[in-house]
């Protein structure tokens, strides 16, 4: 059993499988930390600051909604907290992991193909390769 589990989510439809696994792995007095990382665009000559600010605000709102949706999937008897960070997903996941002292990361890998799989899978792969702690990679179809 694990004392502190970090559960990153991108808001995709694979949360149920992750919730089941985490629920079975957390110790009775453990904590589950749900994390969503919102990307952050910077303005350029091709995009106005207002447009970029609006996109960043939308991405942060989506991340906040993702952690709230996942939090509701857990039994209320469990100690579940949520966090939303901004930046590059793999880097932030590892940073938060160190900060909170997690002893397991449970992350989803998409069973999709093409570009979507590359984008989603690349975050999980970076976390898996660079983590100093156990990582449970949940394969979803």
Wavefront OBJ file of the C-alpha trace (Angstrom):
o trace
v 0.000 0.000 0.000
v 1.123 3.521 -0.785
v 0.925 6.494 1.563
v 0.778 9.325 -1.020
v -0.236 8.837 -4.635
v -0.005 11.501 -7.325
v -2.699 11.105 -9.951
v -2.177 13.391 -12.961
v -5.161 13.866 -15.244
v -5.568 15.515 -18.604
v -9.357 15.423 -18.420
v -9.655 12.546 -20.877
v -12.269 9.835 -20.499
v -9.953 7.301 -18.883
v -10.383 8.392 -15.272
v -12.498 5.465 -14.086
v -9.724 2.913 -14.607
v -7.226 5.148 -12.837
v -9.594 5.745 -9.904
v -10.129 2.006 -9.467
v -6.404 1.304 -9.370
v -5.573 4.161 -7.010
v -8.382 3.194 -4.640
v -6.927 -0.310 -4.394
v -3.361 0.924 -3.807
v -3.784 3.707 -1.232
v -3.200 2.947 2.450
v -6.035 3.584 4.907
v -4.381 6.786 6.134
v -2.971 7.765 2.734
v -3.571 10.763 0.514
v -4.428 10.957 -3.172
v -3.369 14.136 -4.937
v -5.126 14.769 -8.252
v -3.117 17.066 -10.505
v -3.944 18.719 -13.791
v -1.398 20.809 -15.654
v -2.665 23.626 -17.841
v -0.430 24.596 -20.716
v 0.711 28.161 -21.059
v 1.081 29.976 -24.351
v 3.161 33.081 -24.808
v 2.246 35.899 -27.162
v 3.993 36.319 -30.467
v 3.883 38.544 -33.503
v 1.060 36.365 -34.838
v -1.174 36.387 -31.753
v -2.358 39.240 -29.623
v -1.777 39.239 -25.890
v -5.524 39.285 -25.337
v -6.075 36.149 -27.410
v -3.222 34.347 -25.685
v -4.520 35.423 -22.264
v -7.987 34.105 -23.169
v -6.589 30.759 -24.350
v -4.493 30.430 -21.175
v -7.526 31.219 -19.023
v -9.573 28.598 -20.872
v -6.852 25.957 -20.438
v -6.649 26.679 -16.711
v -10.436 26.461 -16.365
v -10.442 23.115 -18.180
v -7.721 21.831 -15.849
v -9.734 22.943 -12.797
v -12.827 21.190 -14.147
v -10.823 18.013 -14.821
v -9.602 17.680 -11.225
v -13.080 18.411 -9.860
v -14.639 15.721 -12.077
v -12.072 13.170 -11.009
v -12.338 14.118 -7.328
v -16.075 13.339 -7.424
v -15.301 9.799 -8.591
v -13.615 8.894 -5.294
v -15.394 7.666 -2.190
v -15.777 10.526 0.304
v -14.017 8.465 2.996
v -10.699 8.824 1.141
v -8.309 11.726 1.664
v -8.284 13.367 -1.783
v -6.826 16.770 -2.606
v -6.551 18.587 -5.928
v -3.991 20.826 -7.566
v -3.822 22.771 -10.799
v -0.457 23.918 -12.111
v 0.613 25.742 -15.247
v 3.496 24.710 -17.484
v 4.824 21.661 -19.293
v 2.932 18.582 -18.117
v 5.761 16.084 -17.571
v 7.989 18.631 -15.841
v 5.204 19.830 -13.535
v 4.139 16.284 -12.664
v 7.672 15.418 -11.557
v 8.070 18.748 -9.753
v 4.828 18.301 -7.785
v 5.758 14.687 -7.063
v 8.966 15.817 -5.358
v 7.253 18.710 -3.604
v 4.532 16.586 -1.988
v 6.705 13.541 -1.303
v 4.607 11.130 -3.359
v 5.618 7.476 -3.333
v 3.655 6.484 -6.468
v 2.529 8.186 -9.681
v -0.442 6.669 -11.488
v -0.609 7.956 -15.046
v -2.657 6.978 -18.045
v -1.383 5.981 -21.461
v -3.835 6.253 -24.298
v -4.524 3.308 -26.550
v -5.146 5.653 -29.468
v -3.036 5.894 -32.555
v -1.452 8.606 -34.623
v -0.702 12.110 -33.408
v -3.044 11.911 -30.388
v -1.171 8.885 -29.039
v 2.171 10.619 -29.607
v 1.107 13.705 -27.672
v -0.549 11.878 -24.767
v 2.007 9.088 -24.660
v 4.961 11.444 -24.652
v 3.981 12.899 -21.266
v 3.592 9.455 -19.706
v 6.852 8.319 -21.265
v 8.794 11.312 -19.919
v 7.344 10.814 -16.451
v 8.157 7.099 -16.555
v 11.745 7.683 -17.703
v 12.520 10.547 -15.318
v 10.728 9.605 -12.111
v 12.689 8.589 -9.034
v 9.683 6.736 -7.615
v 7.338 3.974 -8.774
v 5.104 4.805 -11.737
v 2.016 2.792 -12.589
v 1.237 3.240 -16.268
v -2.441 2.509 -16.869
v -3.087 1.395 -20.419
v -6.515 2.419 -21.676
v -8.302 1.275 -24.782
l 1 2 3 4 5 6 7 8 9 10 11 12 13 14 15 16 17 18 19 20 21 22 23 24 25 26 27 28 29 30 31 32 33 34 35 36 37 38 39 40 41 42 43 44 45 46 47 48 49 50 51 52 53 54 55 56 57 58 59 60 61 62 63 64 65 66 67 68 69 70 71 72 73 74 75 76 77 78 79 80 81 82 83 84 85 86 87 88 89 90 91 92 93 94 95 96 97 98 99 100 101 102 103 104 105 106 107 108 109 110 111 112 113 114 115 116 117 118 119 120 121 122 123 124 125 126 127 128 129 130 131 132 133 134 135 136 137 138 139 140 141
